[in-house]
């Protein structure tokens, strides 16, 4: 993977690759959270609502996952 001008791997590139997976995971987690919310009297979330919220919340979650993955890659490269 290419490195940026500062010699570090680009979080944006990692995030672009990870976004579909992270957004899907967020949608599933939100849907399951909505199901658990029924136990305390909250209305159930529809799958479409959960998917929409997963797409929106997937953006910051993907950025965090990209930063975490970049740190793991750099740690592995430093250990060689």
BELFENGI-V384006 format. One record per residue. D_FIRST is the distance of its C-alpha to the first C-alpha in whole Angstrom. Layout:
d_first: (D_FIRST & D_FIRST)
This chain:
d_first: (0 & 4 & 7 & 10 & 13 & 14 & 11 & 10 & 7 & 9 & 11 & 12 & 9 & 9 & 13 & 13 & 12 & 14 & 17 & 19 & 19 & 20 & 23 & 24 & 25 & 26 & 29 & 30 & 30 & 32 & 34 & 35 & 36 & 38 & 40 & 41 & 42 & 45 & 46 & 47 & 48 & 45 & 45 & 42 & 39 & 39 & 36 & 35 & 35 & 33 & 30 & 31 & 31 & 28 & 26 & 27 & 26 & 23 & 22 & 22 & 21 & 18 & 17 & 19 & 17 & 13 & 15 & 16 & 13 & 11 & 14 & 14 & 11 & 12 & 15 & 14 & 13 & 16 & 18 & 17)
